Amino acid sequence: MIIRLKVNGEWRQADVWPGASLLHVLREHLGLVGSKNACEQGECGSCSVWLDGDLVCSCLVLAAQAHEREVQTVESLAEGPRLHPVQEAFLEAGAVQCGFCTPGLIVAVADLLEHDPAPSELTIREALAGNLCRCTGYAKIIDAVKLAAQKLGNP
Amino acid sequence: MRIHLPRTLDEALEIKATDPEAVPLAGGTDLMVLLNFDRLRPAAMLEVSRLPELRAWRRENGTFFLGAGVTYSRIVSSLTEFKPLVEASRSVGSPQIRNRATIGGNLGTASPAGDALPVLAAYDAEIVLIKAGGTTRTLPWHQFLVGPKRNALAPDELILGVRWTVTRGPGSFSKIGTRNAMVIAVAGLCLVMDEGQRQLRVALGSVGPTILRAPDAEAFASKALTGAGAWEDPRAVVPPRVLEEFGERVAAAARPIDDVRGTAAYRRHACNVLGRRALAWALEDRKLRG
């Protein structure tokens, strides 16, 4: 079936198997491989995107459900070579090791800071509960969130 | 696979009448997993996550109606007066999951581990079903949830929402799992203290083939609170033995099994602890409010 959706500000269209997930369409049809495919069951958060402004796991959205809707992926955050403050913070804090979970975390952190510009550590932990990282032990990710909050607060 | 993308409830119900095989899909947190892992290949799916009629809630003359399509995120942010429901909703998955998962999804999947279900059982909620032409059918929660992952929804119906009588008094939801988030409960419990009816209600999740109430424990505690004068006077002393025996009777209502998440014995013990704590919290809550 033909799916038409606005991705990162641009209307795109794809001819997809009706049972395909939004994640599959983003990666395999639209070439947006920033959102990662790992657990395919909403456990790991690596495929996090915004669907009409809500943070969601794109593996749990049927692509057809995104028909005529707006999707924003991790690719929307950097402006050309200029990284988003959350991305900068992850690099500076050493919150990236293998990097597989990073795009999903970047999206989840950007979403958190949009809703709560100065989150407490408990709030950060709760907000990131759906993003798994098997390398860092999370300490540097928490550091990166705090650093990103500073950067966004004093640009 | 046929995919239906109706814009209104009427359109969705017409589709359900002509294509009853169509599986309703909302947040996808259960169904998409089955699809992604090749465990389910429905002939047709019916997208219901955007139907405005399912995303509504309203007060109706002493009762509250909650649409099946309301997400757990919206419950947490907007329905703060229903504390046990908010506590259960906040314990669902992660922010990503709560932004999509709906109360209707818990009812549709009818898993005994659905976090919102013990709350609906403790609220004595009824489930409102609807079919083409707008005909509705209302079932008490225990006639709707009929077994593990089985409910009483007819092929031509959709779940419109749930309705319960608004009560006065404290209550809570708590669950046991290996993490504070992203966990399928090993045991879950909702306790509601209905000060108007002077009745205590307690429901259990993940410890039986479906959601269970603990009527013996409820009657025991309701009576013990009467004996202690606690319904009239929130400061009345309730003997610790009452809390202990309440926990034991709650545990006796469980019908748990051994599975990958826990043993039956552990689950029964968990029910005892959760029940005792929930009653203590409710009594404490009343003391604080005077």
Interface residues (C-beta under 8 A of the other chain):
Chain A: M1 W17 P18 G19 S21 E40 Q41 G42 E43 G45 S48 D54 L55 V56 C57 C59 L60 V61 L62 A64 Q65 H67 A108 D111 E126 A127 A129 G130 N131
Chain B: M1 R2 I3 L5 L25 G27 G28 T29 M32 V33 L35 N36 F37 R41 M45 E47 S49 S73 G93 S94 P95 Q96 I97 N99 R100 R179 N180 A181 M182
